[in-house]
Amino acid sequence: MSGALIVTAELPADLHRWATRLRTMHFPPERNFLEAHVTLFHALPPGSEPEIRSRLAAAAGQTPPVAARLEGVMPLGGGTALGIASPEMLDLRDDLADQFHGLLSMQDQQVPRLHVTVQNKVPAREARELQARLAAEVVPRDFRFAGLVLHRYEGGPWAPVQRWVFRGKKRG
């Protein structure tokens, strides 16, 4: 859906660089238009952009950097991802999904499995081979998501629209 709006959770700079390098090395180059990302919403309607911007700004302003954990390698059938656990990010996403009620695609009505795709749409054997190699290299680690980013789908590449840094006070 050309022009659809996409919301991602922003990785910390070091993890973003590392995951983008993996993606560059292993994602089929003819389809690799993007850097590493964690998608929260895949296709929000472009006509709702002002409302979406307002709600993302409010959420980021009230939310401290969100705790997460890189868990390890995650199989995607014909691809490979880095699995991420973050109950706090899923809670924030659920709150946003409630606010976006009526705007969500079927895919966005489902609870996502947070991940960074590093390889996709390859033969299953190739994916399994990469998963075995990366399993020995990927070290689980804690991190914090830095913010939210809104993008516009442009038929392959995404155009960045706006970024909001998490700046709420830590609870407790």
DSSP file (Angstrom, degrees, kcal/mol; ACC not computed):
  #  RESIDUE AA STRUCTURE BP1 BP2  ACC     N-H-->O    O-->H-N    N-H-->O    O-->H-N    TCO  KAPPA ALPHA  PHI   PSI    X-CA   Y-CA   Z-CA
    1    1 A M    >         0   0    0      0, 0.0     3,-2.0     0, 0.0   152,-0.2   0.000 360.0 360.0 360.0 100.2    0.0    0.0    0.0
    2    2 A S  T 3   +     0   0    0      1,-0.3   152,-0.2   152,-0.1     3,-0.1  -0.335 360.0  20.2 -62.5 134.9    1.9    3.0   -1.3
    3    3 A G  T 3  S+     0   0    0    150,-2.6    -1,-0.3     1,-0.3   151,-0.1   0.292  86.7 146.2  89.7  -9.3    2.0    5.9    1.2
    4    4 A A    <   -     0   0    0     -3,-2.0   149,-3.0   148,-0.1     2,-0.4  -0.221  48.9-119.8 -59.1 151.4    1.1    3.7    4.2
    5    5 A L  E     -AB  44 152A   0     39,-3.1    39,-3.2   147,-0.2     2,-0.4  -0.788  25.0-163.2 -99.1 139.4    2.6    4.8    7.5
    6    6 A I  E     - B   0 151A   0    145,-2.3   145,-2.8    -2,-0.4     2,-0.5  -0.962   4.1-155.0-123.4 135.1    4.9    2.5    9.4
    7    7 A V  E     -AB  41 150A   0     34,-1.9    33,-3.3    -2,-0.4    34,-1.9  -0.952  16.0-179.2-113.8 129.6    5.9    2.9   13.1
    8    8 A T  E     -AB  39 149A   0    141,-2.6   141,-2.4    -2,-0.5     2,-0.5  -0.872  29.1-121.6-122.5 158.4    9.1    1.4   14.4
    9    9 A A  E     -AB  38 148A   0     29,-2.5    29,-0.7    -2,-0.3     2,-0.5  -0.868  37.4-120.5 -95.0 131.0   10.8    1.3   17.7
   10   10 A E  E     - B   0 147A   0    137,-2.9   136,-2.5    -2,-0.5   137,-0.6  -0.604  21.5-144.1 -82.3 122.6   14.3    2.9   17.6
   11   11 A L        -     0   0    0     -2,-0.5   134,-0.1   134,-0.2    -1,-0.0  -0.422  32.1 -92.9 -73.9 153.9   17.2    0.6   18.4
   12   12 A P     >  -     0   0    0      0, 0.0     4,-2.7     0, 0.0     3,-0.2  -0.387  44.1-106.4 -64.2 153.5   20.2    2.1   20.3
   13   13 A A  H  > S+     0   0    0      1,-0.2     4,-2.5     2,-0.2     5,-0.2   0.849 115.9  48.9 -54.9 -44.4   22.9    3.2   17.9
   14   14 A D  H  > S+     0   0    0      1,-0.2     4,-2.1     2,-0.2    -1,-0.2   0.917 114.9  43.9 -66.6 -42.8   25.4    0.4   18.5
   15   15 A L  H  > S+     0   0    0     -3,-0.2     4,-2.7     2,-0.2     5,-0.2   0.884 112.8  53.5 -68.1 -38.6   22.8   -2.4   18.1
   16   16 A H  H  X S+     0   0    0     -4,-2.7     4,-2.4     2,-0.2    20,-0.4   0.933 109.8  47.1 -60.1 -47.6   21.3   -0.6   15.0
   17   17 A R  H  X S+     0   0    0     -4,-2.5     4,-2.2    -5,-0.2    -2,-0.2   0.933 114.2  46.8 -61.0 -46.6   24.7   -0.5   13.3
   18   18 A W  H  X S+     0   0    0     -4,-2.1     4,-2.1     1,-0.2    -2,-0.2   0.932 114.6  45.6 -62.2 -47.8   25.5   -4.1   14.1
   19   19 A A  H  X S+     0   0    0     -4,-2.7     4,-2.4     1,-0.2    -1,-0.2   0.857 111.1  53.6 -67.0 -34.9   22.1   -5.4   13.0
   20   20 A T  H  X S+     0   0    0     -4,-2.4     4,-2.7    -5,-0.2    -1,-0.2   0.896 107.1  52.0 -65.8 -39.5   22.3   -3.3    9.8
   21   21 A R  H  X S+     0   0    0     -4,-2.2     4,-2.2     2,-0.2    -2,-0.2   0.933 110.3  48.2 -60.4 -45.2   25.6   -4.8    9.0
   22   22 A L  H  X S+     0   0    0     -4,-2.1     4,-2.0     1,-0.2     5,-0.3   0.923 112.1  49.7 -59.6 -44.1   24.1   -8.3    9.4
   23   23 A R  H  X S+     0   0    0     -4,-2.4     4,-2.7     1,-0.2    -2,-0.2   0.906 110.0  50.3 -61.8 -42.9   21.2   -7.3    7.2
   24   24 A T  H  < S+     0   0    0     -4,-2.7    -1,-0.2     1,-0.2    -2,-0.2   0.879 113.9  45.9 -63.2 -37.9   23.6   -5.9    4.5
   25   25 A M  H  < S+     0   0    0     -4,-2.2    -1,-0.2    -5,-0.2    -2,-0.2   0.821 127.9  22.3 -73.2 -31.6   25.6   -9.1    4.5
   26   26 A H  H  < S+     0   0    0     -4,-2.0    94,-0.2    92,-0.3    -2,-0.2   0.601  94.1  93.8-120.9 -14.5   22.6  -11.5    4.4
   27   27 A F  S  < S-     0   0    0     -4,-2.7     5,-0.2    -5,-0.3    92,-0.1  -0.645  90.8 -96.5 -81.7 137.9   19.5   -9.9    3.0
   28   28 A P    >>  -     0   0    0      0, 0.0     3,-2.2     0, 0.0     4,-0.5  -0.354  35.5-138.4 -53.7 120.5   19.0  -10.4   -0.7
   29   29 A P  G >4 S+     0   0    0      0, 0.0     3,-0.7     0, 0.0    -2,-0.1   0.779  97.5  62.3 -59.5 -30.4   20.5   -7.2   -2.1
   30   30 A E  G 34 S+     0   0    0      1,-0.2     3,-0.0     3,-0.0    -3,-0.0   0.659 115.6  33.5 -70.6 -12.7   17.8   -6.7   -4.8
   31   31 A R  G <4 S+     0   0    0     -3,-2.2     2,-1.4    89,-0.1    -1,-0.2   0.314  88.6 106.8-119.8   5.7   15.2   -6.3   -1.9
   32   32 A N    <<  +     0   0    0     -3,-0.7    -1,-0.1    -4,-0.5    -5,-0.0  -0.659  27.9 140.4 -93.5  87.9   17.3   -4.7    0.8
   33   33 A F        +     0   0    0     -2,-1.4   125,-0.3   123,-0.1     2,-0.3   0.513  56.0  63.6 -98.5  -9.0   16.0   -1.1    0.8
   34   34 A L        -     0   0    0     -3,-0.2     2,-0.1   123,-0.1     3,-0.1  -0.786  69.4-127.8-125.6 156.3   16.1   -0.6    4.6
   35   35 A E        -     0   0    0     -2,-0.3   -18,-0.1     1,-0.2    -2,-0.1  -0.417  61.5 -62.1 -84.9 174.0   18.4   -0.5    7.6
   36   36 A A  S    S+     0   0    0    -20,-0.4     2,-0.3    -2,-0.1    -1,-0.2  -0.284  70.2 160.4 -58.6 141.7   17.7   -2.6   10.7
   37   37 A H        -     0   0    0     80,-0.2     2,-0.5    -3,-0.1    80,-0.5  -0.984  41.3-132.5-159.4 160.5   14.4   -1.9   12.4
   38   38 A V  E     -A    9   0A   0    -29,-0.7   -29,-2.5    -2,-0.3     2,-0.3  -0.955  30.6-145.4-120.9 107.6   11.7   -3.2   14.7
   39   39 A T  E     +A    8   0A   0     -2,-0.5   -31,-0.3    76,-0.4    76,-0.2  -0.579  27.1 170.1 -81.3 129.8    8.3   -2.7   13.3
   40   40 A L  E    S+     0   0A   0    -33,-3.3     2,-0.4     1,-0.4   -32,-0.2   0.759  77.8  19.1-100.9 -39.9    5.4   -2.0   15.6
   41   41 A F  E     -A    7   0A   0    -34,-1.9   -34,-1.9     1,-0.1    -1,-0.4  -0.999  62.4-168.4-135.2 131.9    2.8   -1.0   13.0
   42   42 A H  E    S+     0   0A   0     -2,-0.4    -1,-0.1   -36,-0.2     2,-0.1   0.755  74.8  12.8 -93.2 -28.5    3.1   -2.1    9.3
   43   43 A A  E     +     0   0A   0    -39,-0.1    62,-0.2    62,-0.1   -37,-0.2  -0.487  61.8 168.8-159.0  76.4    0.4   -0.1    7.5
   44   44 A L  E     -A    5   0A   0    -39,-3.2   -39,-3.1    -3,-0.2    60,-0.1  -0.684  49.5 -94.4 -87.4 147.1   -1.4    2.8    9.1
   45   45 A P    >   -     0   0    0      0, 0.0     3,-1.9     0, 0.0   -41,-0.1  -0.383  24.2-137.6 -67.8 133.6   -3.5    4.9    6.7
   46   46 A P  G >  S+     0   0    0      0, 0.0     3,-1.5     0, 0.0   -42,-0.1   0.788 100.4  66.1 -61.2 -28.1   -1.7    8.0    5.3
   47   47 A G  G 3  S+     0   0    0      1,-0.3   -43,-0.0     2,-0.1    -3,-0.0   0.627  96.4  57.6 -68.9 -11.5   -4.8   10.2    5.8
   48   48 A S  G <> S+     0   0    0     -3,-1.9     4,-2.5     1,-0.2     3,-0.3   0.220  70.3 116.4-100.2  13.2   -4.5    9.7    9.6
   49   49 A E  H <> S+     0   0    0     -3,-1.5     4,-3.0     1,-0.2     5,-0.3   0.877  71.4  52.4 -54.5 -45.9   -1.0   11.1    9.8
   50   50 A P  H  > S+     0   0    0      0, 0.0     4,-2.1     0, 0.0    -1,-0.2   0.930 113.6  44.1 -58.7 -43.6   -1.8   14.2   11.9
   51   51 A E  H  > S+     0   0    0     -3,-0.3     4,-2.4     2,-0.2    -2,-0.2   0.918 114.1  50.0 -64.6 -43.6   -3.5   12.0   14.5
   52   52 A I  H  X S+     0   0    0     -4,-2.5     4,-2.5     1,-0.2     5,-0.2   0.927 110.5  49.8 -62.7 -45.5   -0.7    9.4   14.4
   53   53 A R  H  X S+     0   0    0     -4,-3.0     4,-2.6    -5,-0.2    -1,-0.2   0.928 111.3  49.7 -57.7 -45.6    1.9   12.1   14.9
   54   54 A S  H  X S+     0   0    0     -4,-2.1     4,-2.2    -5,-0.3    -2,-0.2   0.915 112.8  45.6 -61.6 -44.5    0.1   13.5   17.8
   55   55 A R  H  X S+     0   0    0     -4,-2.4     4,-2.3     2,-0.2    -1,-0.2   0.872 113.3  49.1 -70.8 -36.9   -0.3   10.2   19.6
   56   56 A L  H  X S+     0   0    0     -4,-2.5     4,-2.6    -5,-0.2     5,-0.2   0.910 111.0  50.8 -67.6 -41.2    3.3    9.1   19.0
   57   57 A A  H  X S+     0   0    0     -4,-2.6     4,-2.1    -5,-0.2    -2,-0.2   0.923 112.0  46.9 -61.0 -44.8    4.5   12.5   20.3
   58   58 A A  H  X S+     0   0    0     -4,-2.2     4,-1.2    -5,-0.2    -2,-0.2   0.920 112.6  49.4 -64.2 -43.8    2.4   12.1   23.5
   59   59 A A  H  X S+     0   0    0     -4,-2.3     4,-0.9     1,-0.2     3,-0.5   0.930 112.5  46.7 -62.4 -45.7    3.5    8.5   24.0
   60   60 A A  H  < S+     0   0    0     -4,-2.6   107,-2.4     1,-0.2   108,-0.6   0.872 109.4  55.0 -65.3 -36.5    7.2    9.3   23.6
   61   61 A G  H  < S+     0   0    0     -4,-2.1    -1,-0.2    -5,-0.2    -2,-0.2   0.768 114.6  39.3 -67.2 -25.7    6.9   12.3   25.9
   62   62 A Q  H  < S+     0   0    0     -4,-1.2    -1,-0.2    -3,-0.5    -2,-0.2   0.526 104.3  80.2 -99.7  -8.5    5.4   10.2   28.7
   63   63 A T     <  -     0   0    0     -4,-0.9   105,-2.4    -3,-0.4   104,-0.5  -0.862  66.4-143.1-111.1 129.5    7.6    7.1   28.3
   64   64 A P        -     0   0    0      0, 0.0   103,-0.2     0, 0.0   105,-0.1  -0.394  56.9 -62.5 -74.5 165.3   11.1    6.6   29.6
   65   65 A P        -     0   0    0      0, 0.0     2,-0.5     0, 0.0    81,-0.2  -0.243  67.1-116.8 -48.7 136.0   13.5    4.6   27.3
   66   66 A V  E     -D  145   0B   0     79,-1.1    79,-3.0    -3,-0.1    81,-0.1  -0.670  19.5-124.9 -93.9 125.5   12.0    1.1   27.1
   67   67 A A  E     +D  144   0B   0     -2,-0.5    22,-0.4    77,-0.2    21,-0.3  -0.360  40.4 159.2 -66.1 141.3   13.8   -1.9   28.4
   68   68 A A  E     -D  143   0B   0     75,-2.5    75,-2.3    18,-0.1     2,-0.4  -0.952  28.6-139.4-153.7 169.1   14.3   -4.8   26.0
   69   69 A R  E     -DE 142  85B   0     16,-2.2    16,-2.7    -2,-0.3     2,-0.7  -0.981  15.0-135.5-140.9 126.9   16.5   -7.8   25.6
   70   70 A L  E     -DE 141  84B   0     71,-3.0    71,-1.4    -2,-0.4    14,-0.2  -0.735  27.9-175.3 -73.9 116.8   18.1   -9.2   22.4
   71   71 A E  E     -     0   0B   0     12,-2.7     2,-0.3    -2,-0.7    -1,-0.2   0.825  37.0 -98.3 -90.5 -34.7   17.3  -12.9   22.9
   72   72 A G  E     - E   0  83B   0     11,-1.0    11,-2.8    67,-0.1    -1,-0.3  -0.984  65.6 -11.3 147.0-159.5   19.1  -14.6   20.0
   73   73 A V  E     - E   0  82B   0     -2,-0.3     9,-0.2     9,-0.2    58,-0.0  -0.548  52.7-163.2 -81.9 139.7   18.3  -15.9   16.6
   74   74 A M  E     - E   0  81B   0      7,-3.3     7,-2.4    -2,-0.2     2,-0.1  -0.983  15.4-132.4-126.2 119.9   14.7  -16.3   15.5
   75   75 A P  E     - E   0  80B   0      0, 0.0     5,-0.2     0, 0.0     3,-0.1  -0.454  18.2-175.7 -70.5 142.8   13.7  -18.4   12.5
   76   76 A L        -     0   0    0      3,-2.4     2,-1.5     1,-0.2     4,-0.2  -0.004  43.9-114.8-122.5  26.6   11.4  -16.9    9.9
   77   77 A G  S    S+     0   0    0      2,-0.3    -1,-0.2     1,-0.2    50,-0.1  -0.621 111.0  23.6  75.1 -94.1   10.9  -19.9    7.7
   78   78 A G  S    S+     0   0    0     -2,-1.5    44,-2.4    -3,-0.1     2,-0.3  -0.110 133.9  31.3 -92.5  35.9   12.5  -18.4    4.6
   79   79 A G  S    S-     0   0    0     41,-0.2    -3,-2.4    42,-0.2     2,-0.4  -0.975  71.3-116.2-171.7-177.5   14.5  -16.0    6.6
   80   80 A T  E     +EF  75 119B   0     39,-1.9    38,-2.6    -2,-0.3    39,-1.7  -0.993  25.6 176.1-140.1 140.9   16.3  -15.1    9.8
   81   81 A A  E     -EF  74 117B   0     -7,-2.4    -7,-3.3    -2,-0.4     2,-0.6  -0.890  34.6-112.6-137.6 168.7   15.8  -12.5   12.5
   82   82 A L  E     -EF  73 116B   0     34,-2.4    34,-1.7    -2,-0.3    -9,-0.2  -0.942  39.0-135.0-101.4 117.2   17.1  -11.4   15.8
   83   83 A G  E     -EF  72 115B   0    -11,-2.8   -12,-2.7    -2,-0.6   -11,-1.0  -0.520  20.3-164.8 -78.0 139.2   14.4  -12.0   18.4
   84   84 A I  E     -E   70   0B   0     30,-2.3     2,-0.5   -14,-0.2    30,-0.3  -0.983   8.3-156.9-127.6 133.5   13.7   -9.3   20.9
   85   85 A A  E     +E   69   0B   0    -16,-2.7   -16,-2.2    -2,-0.4    28,-0.0  -0.935  27.4 148.6-107.7 131.0   11.8   -9.5   24.2
   86   86 A S     >  +     0   0    0     -2,-0.5     4,-2.4   -18,-0.2     5,-0.2  -0.510  19.0 178.5-161.4  86.4   10.2   -6.4   25.6
   87   87 A P  H  > S+     0   0    0      0, 0.0     4,-2.2     0, 0.0     5,-0.1   0.871  89.4  55.6 -56.7 -35.3    7.0   -6.6   27.7
   88   88 A E  H  > S+     0   0    0    -21,-0.3     4,-2.4     2,-0.2     5,-0.2   0.906 107.7  47.1 -65.3 -40.9    7.2   -2.9   28.2
   89   89 A M  H  > S+     0   0    0    -22,-0.4     4,-2.9     2,-0.2    -1,-0.2   0.897 111.5  51.3 -68.2 -38.2    7.3   -2.2   24.4
   90   90 A L  H  X S+     0   0    0     -4,-2.4     4,-2.3     2,-0.2    -2,-0.2   0.881 109.7  50.7 -65.3 -35.9    4.4   -4.6   23.8
   91   91 A D  H  X S+     0   0    0     -4,-2.2     4,-2.3    -5,-0.2    -2,-0.2   0.932 112.1  46.6 -64.0 -45.2    2.5   -2.7   26.5
   92   92 A L  H  X S+     0   0    0     -4,-2.4     4,-2.4     1,-0.2    -2,-0.2   0.921 112.3  50.5 -62.1 -43.7    3.2    0.6   24.8
   93   93 A R  H  X S+     0   0    0     -4,-2.9     4,-2.9     1,-0.2    -1,-0.2   0.900 108.8  52.0 -61.3 -40.9    2.3   -0.8   21.5
   94   94 A D  H  X S+     0   0    0     -4,-2.3     4,-2.2     2,-0.2    -1,-0.2   0.911 108.8  50.6 -61.7 -42.2   -1.0   -2.2   22.9
   95   95 A D  H  X S+     0   0    0     -4,-2.3     4,-1.8     1,-0.2    -2,-0.2   0.930 112.9  45.8 -60.5 -44.8   -1.8    1.3   24.3
   96   96 A L  H  X S+     0   0    0     -4,-2.4     4,-2.2     1,-0.2    -2,-0.2   0.905 109.1  55.3 -64.8 -40.9   -1.1    2.8   20.9
   97   97 A A  H  < S+     0   0    0     -4,-2.9    -1,-0.2     1,-0.2    -2,-0.2   0.890 106.5  51.5 -60.0 -38.9   -3.2    0.1   19.1
   98   98 A D  H >< S+     0   0    0     -4,-2.2     3,-1.1     1,-0.2    -1,-0.2   0.914 111.5  47.0 -62.4 -41.5   -6.1    1.0   21.4
   99   99 A Q  H 3< S+     0   0    0     -4,-1.8    -2,-0.2     1,-0.2    -1,-0.2   0.808 111.8  51.1 -69.1 -29.5   -5.7    4.7   20.3
  100  100 A F  T >< S+     0   0    0     -4,-2.2     3,-2.9    -5,-0.1     4,-0.5   0.254  79.3 149.1 -91.2  12.2   -5.4    3.7   16.7
  101  101 A H  T <   +     0   0    0     -3,-1.1    -3,-0.1     1,-0.3     8,-0.0  -0.175  69.0  23.4 -49.0 133.3   -8.6    1.6   16.8
  102  102 A G  T 3  S+     0   0    0      2,-0.1    -1,-0.3     3,-0.1    -2,-0.1   0.262 113.7  72.5  90.5 -12.0  -10.3    1.7   13.5
  103  103 A L  S <  S+     0   0    0     -3,-2.9     2,-0.3    -6,-0.2    -2,-0.2   0.494  72.2 107.7-106.3  -8.3   -7.0    2.5   11.7
  104  104 A L        -     0   0    0     -4,-0.5   -60,-0.1    -7,-0.1    -2,-0.1  -0.535  60.9-137.8 -85.7 134.9   -5.4   -0.9   12.0
  105  105 A S     >  -     0   0    0     -2,-0.3     4,-0.9   -62,-0.2    -2,-0.1  -0.276  37.9 -98.8 -70.1 168.2   -4.8   -3.4    9.2
  106  106 A M  T >4 S+     0   0    0      1,-0.2     3,-0.9     2,-0.2     4,-0.4   0.920 127.2  51.4 -56.4 -44.0   -5.5   -7.1    9.8
  107  107 A Q  G >4 S+     0   0    0      1,-0.2     3,-1.2     2,-0.2    -1,-0.2   0.902 108.6  50.4 -61.2 -41.0   -1.8   -7.6   10.3
  108  108 A D  G 34 S+     0   0    0      1,-0.3    -1,-0.2   -65,-0.1    -2,-0.2   0.573  98.0  67.3 -77.7  -8.1   -1.6   -4.7   12.8
  109  109 A Q  G << S+     0   0    0     -4,-0.9    -1,-0.3    -3,-0.9     2,-0.2   0.610  89.7  83.5 -81.5 -12.2   -4.5   -6.1   14.8
  110  110 A Q  S <  S-     0   0    0     -3,-1.2    -3,-0.0    -4,-0.4     0, 0.0  -0.604  92.2-108.3 -89.3 150.8   -2.2   -9.0   15.8
  111  111 A V        -     0   0    0     -2,-0.2    -2,-0.1     1,-0.1     2,-0.1  -0.681  43.8-130.9 -75.8 124.4    0.3   -8.9   18.6
  112  112 A P        -     0   0    0      0, 0.0     2,-0.7     0, 0.0    -1,-0.1  -0.347   3.6-130.1 -77.9 156.9    3.7   -8.8   17.0
  113  113 A R        -     0   0    0     -2,-0.1   -28,-0.1   -28,-0.0     2,-0.1  -0.939  38.1-126.6 -96.5 110.7    6.8  -10.9   17.8
  114  114 A L        +     0   0    0     -2,-0.7   -30,-2.3   -30,-0.3     2,-0.3  -0.354  50.9 135.6 -65.1 133.3    9.4   -8.2   18.1
  115  115 A H  E     -F   83   0B   0    -32,-0.2     2,-0.5   -76,-0.2   -76,-0.4  -0.987  52.7-122.2-166.4 165.5   12.4   -8.8   15.9
  116  116 A V  E     -F   82   0B   0    -34,-1.7   -34,-2.4    -2,-0.3     2,-0.4  -0.989  32.0-137.8-116.9 117.4   14.9   -7.4   13.5
  117  117 A T  E     +F   81   0B   0     -2,-0.5   -36,-0.3   -80,-0.5   -80,-0.2  -0.628  29.3 168.9 -77.5 126.9   14.9   -9.2   10.1
  118  118 A V  E    S+     0   0B   0    -38,-2.6     2,-0.3    -2,-0.4   -92,-0.3   0.499  71.1  18.9-112.1  -9.7   18.4   -9.8    8.8
  119  119 A Q  E     +F   80   0B   0    -39,-1.7   -39,-1.9   -92,-0.1    -1,-0.4  -0.953  68.2 169.7-158.4 138.7   17.4  -12.2    6.0
  120  120 A N        +     0   0    0     -2,-0.3   -41,-0.2   -41,-0.2   -89,-0.1  -0.997  54.7  21.1-153.8 152.7   14.2  -12.9    4.2
  121  121 A K  S    S+     0   0    0     -2,-0.3   -42,-0.2   -43,-0.3    -1,-0.1   0.914  83.1 128.3  56.8  50.0   12.7  -14.7    1.2
  122  122 A V  S    S-     0   0    0    -44,-2.4    -1,-0.2    -3,-0.1     5,-0.1  -0.837  71.3 -74.8-121.8 164.3   15.6  -17.1    0.8
  123  123 A P     >  -     0   0    0      0, 0.0     4,-2.1     0, 0.0     3,-0.3  -0.302  44.9-118.1 -57.4 144.8   15.4  -20.9    0.4
  124  124 A A  H  > S+     0   0    0      1,-0.2     4,-2.7     2,-0.2     5,-0.2   0.846 113.9  55.9 -55.7 -37.0   14.7  -22.6    3.8
  125  125 A R  H  > S+     0   0    0      2,-0.2     4,-2.3     1,-0.2    -1,-0.2   0.924 106.9  49.0 -63.7 -43.5   18.1  -24.4    3.7
  126  126 A E  H  > S+     0   0    0     -3,-0.3     4,-2.0     1,-0.2    -1,-0.2   0.898 111.7  50.0 -61.6 -40.6   20.0  -21.1    3.3
  127  127 A A  H  X S+     0   0    0     -4,-2.1     4,-2.6     1,-0.2    -2,-0.2   0.928 109.9  49.8 -64.2 -45.2   18.0  -19.6    6.2
  128  128 A R  H  X S+     0   0    0     -4,-2.7     4,-2.2     1,-0.2    -2,-0.2   0.886 109.0  52.9 -61.9 -38.6   18.8  -22.6    8.5
  129  129 A E  H  X S+     0   0    0     -4,-2.3     4,-2.0     2,-0.2    -1,-0.2   0.919 111.3  45.6 -63.4 -43.5   22.5  -22.4    7.6
  130  130 A L  H  X S+     0   0    0     -4,-2.0     4,-3.2     2,-0.2     5,-0.3   0.913 110.3  54.2 -66.1 -41.2   22.6  -18.7    8.6
  131  131 A Q  H  X S+     0   0    0     -4,-2.6     4,-2.0     1,-0.2    -2,-0.2   0.904 108.6  49.1 -59.1 -41.7   20.6  -19.4   11.8
  132  132 A A  H  X S+     0   0    0     -4,-2.2     4,-0.8     2,-0.2    -1,-0.2   0.912 114.0  45.9 -64.6 -42.3   23.2  -22.0   12.8
  133  133 A R  H >X S+     0   0    0     -4,-2.0     3,-0.8     1,-0.2     4,-0.5   0.940 115.3  45.4 -65.4 -46.8   26.1  -19.7   12.1
  134  134 A L  H >X S+     0   0    0     -4,-3.2     4,-3.1     1,-0.2     3,-1.0   0.808  99.1  70.2 -69.7 -28.5   24.5  -16.7   13.9
  135  135 A A  H 3< S+     0   0    0     -4,-2.0    -1,-0.2    -5,-0.3    -2,-0.2   0.842 101.9  46.7 -57.2 -32.5   23.5  -18.8   16.9
  136  136 A A  H << S+     0   0    0     -3,-0.8    -1,-0.3    -4,-0.8    -2,-0.2   0.685 119.4  40.2 -81.0 -18.6   27.1  -19.1   17.8
  137  137 A E  H << S+     0   0    0     -3,-1.0     2,-0.5    -4,-0.5    -2,-0.2   0.772  91.0  88.9-100.9 -32.2   27.7  -15.3   17.3
  138  138 A V     <  -     0   0    0     -4,-3.1   -65,-0.2     1,-0.0    -1,-0.0  -0.583  58.3-163.9 -79.9 118.9   24.7  -13.6   18.8
  139  139 A V        -     0   0    0     -2,-0.5   -67,-0.1   -67,-0.1   -69,-0.1  -0.893  23.4-118.7-102.9 122.3   25.1  -12.9   22.5
  140  140 A P        +     0   0    0      0, 0.0     2,-0.3     0, 0.0   -69,-0.2  -0.278  44.2 169.2 -56.9 144.0   21.9  -12.0   24.4
  141  141 A R  E     -D   70   0B   0    -71,-1.4   -71,-3.0   -69,-0.0     2,-0.3  -0.993  33.7-117.6-157.7 150.7   22.0   -8.6   25.9
  142  142 A D  E     +D   69   0B   0     -2,-0.3     2,-0.3   -73,-0.2   -73,-0.2  -0.629  40.9 154.0 -86.2 148.9   19.9   -6.0   27.5
  143  143 A F  E     -D   68   0B   0    -75,-2.3   -75,-2.5    -2,-0.3     2,-0.4  -0.926  35.8-116.8-156.9 179.3   19.3   -2.6   25.9
  144  144 A R  E     -D   67   0B   0     -2,-0.3   -77,-0.2   -77,-0.2     2,-0.2  -0.996  24.1-121.7-129.5 132.8   16.7    0.2   25.8
  145  145 A F  E     -D   66   0B   0    -79,-3.0   -79,-1.1    -2,-0.4  -134,-0.2  -0.514  20.5-150.7 -66.2 139.8   14.7    1.4   22.9
  146  146 A A        -     0   0    0   -136,-2.5    20,-2.6    -2,-0.2     2,-0.3   0.720  54.2 -56.3 -89.8 -23.8   15.5    5.1   22.3
  147  147 A G  E     -BC  10 165A   0   -137,-0.6  -137,-2.9    18,-0.3     2,-0.3  -0.969  58.8 -67.2 174.9-163.3   12.2    6.2   20.8
  148  148 A L  E     -BC   9 164A   0     16,-2.6    16,-3.1    -2,-0.3     2,-0.4  -0.924  34.2-160.9-121.1 145.8    9.6    5.9   18.1
  149  149 A V  E     -BC   8 163A   0   -141,-2.4  -141,-2.6    -2,-0.3     2,-0.5  -0.994   5.9-151.5-131.7 134.5   10.0    6.6   14.3
  150  150 A L  E     +BC   7 162A   0     12,-3.1    11,-3.1    -2,-0.4    12,-1.4  -0.895  20.3 179.7-104.8 132.8    7.3    7.2   11.7
  151  151 A H  E     -BC   6 160A   0   -145,-2.8  -145,-2.3    -2,-0.5     2,-0.5  -0.854  22.9-134.5-127.0 161.1    8.0    6.2    8.1
  152  152 A R  E     -BC   5 159A   0      7,-2.4     7,-3.0    -2,-0.3     2,-0.3  -0.983  24.4-125.4-117.9 129.8    6.1    6.4    4.8
  153  153 A Y  E     - C   0 158A   0   -149,-3.0  -150,-2.6    -2,-0.5     5,-0.2  -0.572  25.6-177.9 -74.6 130.3    6.1    3.4    2.5
  154  154 A E        -     0   0    0      3,-2.4    -1,-0.1    -2,-0.3  -152,-0.1  -0.290  62.8 -76.1-126.6  47.9    7.3    4.3   -1.0
  155  155 A G  S    S-     0   0    0      1,-0.3     3,-0.1  -154,-0.1  -153,-0.1   0.658 115.8 -12.2  74.7  16.4    7.0    1.1   -2.9
  156  156 A G  S    S+     0   0    0      1,-0.8    -1,-0.3  -123,-0.0  -123,-0.1  -0.541 126.4  61.5 156.9 -79.2   10.2   -0.5   -1.4
  157  157 A P  S    S-     0   0    0      0, 0.0    -3,-2.4     0, 0.0    -1,-0.8  -0.299  75.2-132.4 -67.2 159.5   12.2    2.1    0.4
  158  158 A W  E     -C  153   0A   0   -125,-0.3    -5,-0.2    -5,-0.2    -7,-0.0  -0.936  10.4-141.4-111.1 138.9   10.7    3.9    3.4
  159  159 A A  E     -C  152   0A   0     -7,-3.0    -7,-2.4    -2,-0.4     2,-0.1  -0.878  23.1-121.8 -97.5 126.6   10.9    7.7    3.8
  160  160 A P  E     +C  151   0A   0      0, 0.0    -9,-0.3     0, 0.0     3,-0.1  -0.463  32.2 176.2 -66.0 137.8   11.5    8.9    7.3
  161  161 A V  E     -     0   0A   0    -11,-3.1     2,-0.3     1,-0.4   -10,-0.2   0.796  58.4 -25.4-106.2 -55.1    8.7   11.2    8.5
  162  162 A Q  E     -C  150   0A   0    -12,-1.4   -12,-3.1     2,-0.0     2,-0.4  -0.984  48.1-144.6-162.9 153.7    9.6   12.0   12.1
  163  163 A R  E     -C  149   0A   0     -2,-0.3     2,-0.4   -14,-0.2   -14,-0.2  -0.967   9.3-164.4-123.9 138.1   11.4   10.6   15.2
  164  164 A W  E     -C  148   0A   0    -16,-3.1   -16,-2.6    -2,-0.4     2,-0.3  -0.991  13.6-143.0-124.7 124.8   10.3   11.0   18.8
  165  165 A V  E     -C  147   0A   0     -2,-0.4     2,-0.3   -18,-0.2   -18,-0.3  -0.660  25.0-113.0 -84.8 137.0   12.8   10.3   21.6
  166  166 A F        +     0   0    0    -20,-2.6  -105,-0.2    -2,-0.3  -106,-0.1  -0.560  48.6 159.0 -65.6 126.8   11.5    8.7   24.8
  167  167 A R        +     0   0    0   -107,-2.4  -106,-0.2  -104,-0.5    -1,-0.1   0.232  21.4 124.6-140.1  15.2   11.9   11.3   27.4
  168  168 A G        -     0   0    0   -105,-2.4     2,-0.2  -108,-0.6  -106,-0.1  -0.298  67.3 -94.4 -71.9 163.2    9.5   10.4   30.2
  169  169 A K        -     0   0    0   -107,-0.1     2,-0.1  -105,-0.1    -1,-0.1  -0.510  42.3-102.8 -78.4 146.6   10.7    9.9   33.8
  170  170 A K        -     0   0    0     -2,-0.2     2,-0.2  -107,-0.1    -1,-0.1  -0.434  39.8-116.9 -67.3 141.7   11.7    6.5   35.0
  171  171 A R              0   0    0      1,-0.2    -1,-0.1    -2,-0.1    -3,-0.0  -0.508 360.0 360.0 -80.5 148.5    9.0    5.0   37.2
  172  172 A G              0   0    0     -2,-0.2    -1,-0.2     0, 0.0    -2,-0.1   0.480 360.0 360.0  76.2 360.0    9.8    4.2   40.9
